[in-house]
Amino acid sequence: MKVLYSASRMVFNEEQVKKIKSLANTEFLVHIDEGKAPGFPVDDIDYLINSSIFKHIEIDEFKSLKQIQLLSAGLNKTPVERANELNIEIKRAADVYSIPIAEFVIMRTLQIYKDARYFERIQKEKTWEKKRSLIELCGKTVGIVGFGSIGKETAKRFSAFDTTIIGFGRSEKKSVYLDKFYNIKEIKEKIGECDIVVASLPHTDETHKMFNKDVFGAMKDDSIFINVARGKLVDEEELIRQIEKNKFLGVALDVTYNEPLTRRSELWSLKNVYLSPHNSFTSSRIYTRLFECVYKNLTEFSEKNSKQ
């Protein structure tokens, strides 16, 4: 079995690489992506552990490829339709990043409700002045748009604060943490029930700029909008207009329409906007989880193919 690892850097340690190589008859090749295609043939690769190799090389050049293991939860860098046509199975790292992202959502929500910036400012000023207008998260209604792995972990954590949780998705999901579930087609009619709206769904043609003038207009005034999914879910110009009209109590964006966000963007300086550079997925444990995910799927693939 020939395995190719292709990413901008190696995320596995020496011991983990050794475990991969120990699988029956495994040849392990590494391509650290520096903006170019591998300097060797790929037509005999059976298994691809990949981040973004398809920017440099067509999937059709992988003549023997049977499975792709992504290092990300998203599919946006992968030619999914062509992979399906070629009967190449795709495995995502769907559950690897969900916990830190969910924790990040809670952090941003509490920063906004507890006005963290006020306390940072008065500490710098060495001013001892109470703020009496802090808001409780308890009793609020949270709308989670996209109820996959990230949505479920986010709901789990919000439930600890005695919130009402509404899920939005294409097909109904069941969860002990959900109080209601609406089809995503009902978003304009139902989003007004929510004090906090969290975007955690994939970017597709269907979801492109789904957070637009109509959806933002249907949201409560003084609500919170948090996007930890993809920037292209949002009509960014409309979002800026809504922020400038003081629509939101706070907005937290871990992703933007174009990344990196240009220095010219108005988002940097708008009041009550919290920005982070697509960073919510990181934690001290993700690479351990990522290896466990990759190794499990690769082992199953190896065992299955050794029997054929």
VOVEX-514027 format. One record per residue: residue in three letters; x, y, z of N, C-alpha, C in turn. Coordinates in steps of 0.05 Angstrom, whole numbers, plus 5000, padded with zeros to 4 digits. Each point is the difference from the previous one (the first is absolute). Layout:
VOVEX-514027
AlaXYZXYZXYZ...
end
This chain:
VOVEX-514027
Met501749765000498350245000501850255000Lys499450184983501550254997498450235011Val501050145020498650225013501550254996Leu498650214991501250274997498850195020Tyr501850135015499250225018500750264987Ser498050174996500450264986498750225016Ala501650195011498950225015502250225002Ser499350235011502050215001502249955021Arg499449815018502049925020499249735011Met501949875013499549745012498750045028Val497749895004498650045026500249755018Phe501349794990500349765016502949985010Asn500449905024502749975010501349744990Glu502549965007501549774990498749735008Glu499149995024498749755009497549944985Gln498450214994497549964985500649914971Val502050134988500849924973500949714999Lys501449925021501049725002497649815001Lys497950075015497649835002498749974972Ile499950224986498849984973501649824982Lys502750035001501749834983499949715008Ser499249945025500049725009497649854990Leu498050134989497849864988501049834977Ala498749784995501049794981500850124973Asn502549964993501050084974499550294992Thr500450185019499450284995502550164993Glu500050124977502150194992498850285004Phe501450165016499050265009501650224987Leu498750164982501350224986499050275012Val501750195000499350265011500550224979His498050174997500250244983499250245016Ile502050165010499350245014499550224979Asp497550085000499050184979501350285002Glu501650064981501250274999499150144975Gly497649964993498850144977500649864973Lys500649745001500649864975499249715002Ala499849874977499349714999502349835011Pro499449765008502249825009502049964977Gly502549955008502149954980500349714993Phe497949855003500049714994497349914989Pro499949784986497449914989498049935022Val497550044994497949945020498049794990Asp500649894976498149814988499749745015Asp501949945018499849745015499350045030Ile499050245007499350065027497249885006Asp499949845021497449875008498450175019Tyr501550145018498650145022501350285003Leu498350215000501050275002499150135026Ile501950095016499450165024500650294992Asn498050164998500250244984498950255013Ser501350234994499050265008499150154975Ser501850054982499350174977501649934974Ile500649754996501649934977498650054973Phe497350015001498650034975500150294989Lys501450185014500550264988502249974979His501649795001502449974983499849774981Ile498249825004499949754984497249904997Glu499349904976497349904995499649735013Ile497649965011499449745013500249774980Asp499650054975500249784980502849894997Glu502050145009502749904999500549785020Phe498249975020500349795020498549754990Lys501349864983498749774986499249785018Ser501449965022499449775018498650085026Leu499450265003499050105025497249895007Lys499849905025497549885009498750165022Gln501650145016498950155023501650265005Ile498650215007501250255008499250055029Gln502050045017499650085028500750305002Leu498050165005500550295003501050065028Leu501650205002500950105026498250225010Ser497950064986498150215007497249895002Ala498250155011497249925001498650084975Gly501050214986498650104976500949854975Leu498350034979500649864974500750204978Asn500250265007500250204980502550004983Lys502149865009502549984984500249734985Thr497849855000500049734988498049994977Pro500849894977498149964978498149765005Val498050055016498349795011498549864977Glu498950154981498449874979501849814983Arg502450094994501849834984500949765015Ala500550045026500749775017497849795000Asn497550095002497849815000499849854973Glu500550154978500049874974502249794997Leu502250045014502249824999499949785022Asn497850005015499649815022502250025021Ile500950255005501950055021498550095026Glu500449855021498650075025501450235014Ile498450175012501150235014499349985030Lys502150035016499650005029500750285011Arg498250135014500650265012501049975029Ala501350205010500750015028497850155015Ala497649904997497650165009499950055030Asp500749805016499750045029502550105014Val502150044985502650075013499950285012Tyr498750184986500350295008497550115014Ser498049835004497450105009500150115029Ile501449865017500150095028501350275004Pro502550054989501150275003498350224987Ile498849944977498350204987497650075018Ala498749795012497850055018500850165024Glu502349945011501050165023500550294991Phe501050044976500550274990497450164998Val497949864991497350144998499150095027Ile500349835020499250085027501750235010Met502649994995501750235008499150264988Arg499550004974499150254987497350105011Thr498249815004497450085011500350145027Leu501649885017500350115027501650264999Gln501950024982501550264997498050224994Ile498149954982498150204992498050065023Tyr498849795012498050055021501250125025Lys502549935006501350105024501850244994Asp499950104976501550244991502949995008Ala501449804991502849955007501750244993Arg499450134978501750234992499950235020Tyr497750035013499850215020502049955023Phe500149755009501749935023503050014992Glu500549934974502850024991500950305000Arg498150174991500650294999500550125027Ile498249945019500450135026502449885015Gln500749754994502549905013502450154989Lys500150054974502250154989500150295011Glu497650115005499850275011500450015030Lys500149765013500149985029497750155013Thr497649944989497550125010498349795013Trp499150065024498249815015497250104998Glu498649914979497350104995498249784990Lys498049935016498349784994498350064975Lys499249784986498150024978497549855008Arg497750135001497649875011498249884979Ser500850024974498149924979500949744986Leu501349825014500849754988497649824996Ile500249824980497849844991500549715008Glu497949855008500249725005499549844975Leu501549794996499649814979497649825007Cys499649945025497849845009497450114990Gly498349824988497450084991499950104971Lys502350034987500150094973499349764981Thr499350084975499449804979502350014980Val501149764994502349974982499149864975Gly500550124977499549874975502649904987Ile500249744995502449884989499349924971Val501150144981499449954972502149814988Gly499149764996501849784993500549835024Phe498649775002500249845024501549744996Gly502450034990501849774998501649975025Ser502549914998501749955023500550255016Ile500750224986500550265014497550095013Gly497749994986497550095012499249845025Lys500449744999499349835023501850075024Glu502650044996501850065022499450285011Thr499250184983499350275008497450005017Ala498049844990497549985016500549885027Lys501749805001500649875026501150205020Arg501750184991501250195019498050225007Phe498450094981498050215006497949895020Ser499549744998497949885017500750035030Ala502650015006500950035028499350275011Phe499350194983499350275009496950045002Asp498549794999497150025000498950174978Thr500949954976498950154977498049824985Thr498450124983498349864981501649984974Ile500149764989501749954976498349914977Ile500350154978498649944975502049924979Gly499649784987501749924978498750054973Phe501750074980499150044973501649824982Gly498749854982501549834982498349904977Arg501249854982498649904977498149775007Ser500849835019498449785009499949995031Glu497849925010499650025030502049835015Lys501150125021501949875018498749975027Lys500749785013499149955027502450035019Ser499650145023502150035019498750085027Val501249905021499050075027500550295006Tyr501750134984500650285005498250194983Leu498349894983498350164983497250045012Asp499150245000497250065008498150014976Lys501150104978498450014975501949954976Phe498849924978501649984976498350094976Tyr501250174984498650114976501649934975Asn498649964978501449974975501350264992Ile502349994988501550244994498550184981Lys498149894985498350174982498250195016Glu499649945026498450175016501550225015Ile502550044993501850175016498950285003Lys499050114978499050285001497650035018Glu498349795001497650015017500749955029Lys502049845006500549915028502550135014Ile501750124985502550105012499550225020Gly497750134998499350215019499549915028Glu499849745004499749895027502650005016Cys502250044986502749955012501350265010Asp501249985024501750225010502849974990Ile500949764994502749944991499749824975Val501450074978499949834976502949914994Val500449744998502649894994500049864973Ala501750084982500249874974502149795002Ser499249754995501949775001499449804978Leu499350104977499349824977502050034977Pro500149814982502050024978499150214980His502050094985499550184978499549844974Thr497750044988499349874975498650214982Asp499349934976498550184983497450085013Glu498849815014497550055014500250205023Thr502349985015500350175024501650264995His500950044975501650234994498450265007Lys501250175016498850255009497249965011Met499549785014497349965011499450205022Phe502150095014499650215020500150274985Asn497750094991499850234983498150215013Lys499250204984498450215011497449905012Asp498749804987497549895010500449865027Val502049835001500549855025500950185023Phe501950184994500850185021497750185009Gly498350084981497750175007498049855017Ala499849734997498149845015501049945029Met502650045004501249955027499150225020Lys500149925025499350195022502150235000Asp499050245007501950225006501549925026Asp502550085002501749945023500549705003Ser499949864978500749715000503049984996Ile501049755002502949944995500149834976Phe501950064982500549834976502949905001Ile500349734999502649885001500449814976Asn502250044985500549824977502749865005Val499849735004502449845002500149794978Ala498650054978499849814978501650094976Arg498850154982501450104977499050294994Gly501950174992499450284996498050044977Lys500049834980498350044977497149935006Leu499449925024497149975008498750275003Val501750215003499050265008500450214978Asp497950154995500250244984501450215017Glu502650024997501650165018499450304999Glu499450104976499350284997497450065015Glu498149824999497550045014500449985030Leu501749815009500749975028501150275011Ile501950114985501250265009497850215002Arg498250014980497850205002498449965025Gln499349755006498449945024501550085026Ile502649945001501650085023500050305004Glu500450144978500150295001497350125009Lys497849854995497350095009499549915029Asn502049885013499749915028498049785003Lys499849824979498149785001500749805022Phe502749965004500849785017501250105027Leu499649845021501450055025503049934996Gly500549804984502849924994500149814976Val502350004986500449824978502849885003Ala500249744998502649865002500449844974Leu502250074986500649874975502749875002Asp500049734998502649854999500849964971Val498150064982500549974971498950244986Thr501250074977499150224984499749924971Tyr498750174984499449934973502649954984Asn501950175004502749954989502049985022Glu501749804999502049965021502849994987Pro502050145013499750165024498450264994Leu498850105022498550254998501950234994Thr499350164979501850214993500050225021Arg502350145002500250225020498150234994Arg498950014976498150214993497249945009Ser499449765009497349935007499050165024Glu497550094997498750155022499649835025Leu499949734997499549835022502050035023Trp502550074993502050025021499350215021Ser498750214992499650225019497150055009Leu498149834991497250035007499649935030Lys498350155013499449965028498649735004Asn500749875022498849745008500449774980Val502150024983500749784983502549865011Tyr499849745003502349845009501049834977Leu502550054992501249864977502149805010Ser500349784986502249815004500749884973Pro502549924996501049924973499649704994His497449924999499349724995501549825019Asn499650065026501749895021498449825020Ser497450004998498349885021500449695002Phe501149884979500249705000502549915015Thr501850175007502649915011499749945030Ser501649825010500149935028502449835005Ser500549945026502349835007499549714994Arg497549934992499349714997499349934971Ile499950194982498949934973501849814985Tyr502750035003501749824984499949725010Thr499549965026499649735010497549884988Arg497850165000497549914989500349954970Leu501450184986500449974971501449744994Phe502149945014501549754995498249765005Glu498450005022498249785006498049964977Cys499050224990498149984977501349884976Val502350114992501549914976500849715003Tyr501149935023501049735004497849795000Lys497750075012497749825000499149954971Asn499650214985499049974973502049864982Leu502650065003502049874984500349705007Thr499749945026500149725008497749844988Glu497650115001497749874989500349964970Phe501150204987500549984971502149784994Ser502149995016502149804996498949725004Glu498549965021498849735006498149924978Lys498450184991498049944979501349934974Asn502250144993501349954974501949765001Ser500949935024501749765003498449744995Lys497350025004498349774997499149964971Gln500550214984499049984972502049864982
end
